[in-house]
Amino acid sequence: MNPIIAILKEHNVSDASINQLFQTLTENPLMAMNAITQLGIPAEKLQQLMALVMQNPGLIKEAVLELGLDFSKVEAAKAQLQK
């Protein structure tokens, strides 16, 4: 299991909420940051999660693919932000 998804499940985040979070990420990465803070994960675990993603950004792609979402939308949103 992807470590991002594992941490979310460890904090009793439902599968539906995990899917919604990653769906938001694929559509609007900035909104995903807001959505993750609403999940009730303790600040120290949230920092651990963010550090994990910063050290290995490929984990996001792995999680998106594991959930069956379209990673090309993440790439398109990232390109839009860089303009």
CORRA-V751012 format. One record per helix or strand of 2 or more residues. SS is the DSSP state (H for helix, E for strand). FROM is the first residue (numbers start at 0). TO is the last residue. If there is no record, write none. Layout:
SS_FROM_TO ; SS_FROM_TO
This chain:
H_2_9 ; H_14_26 ; H_28_36 ; H_42_54 ; H_57_65 ; H_70_80
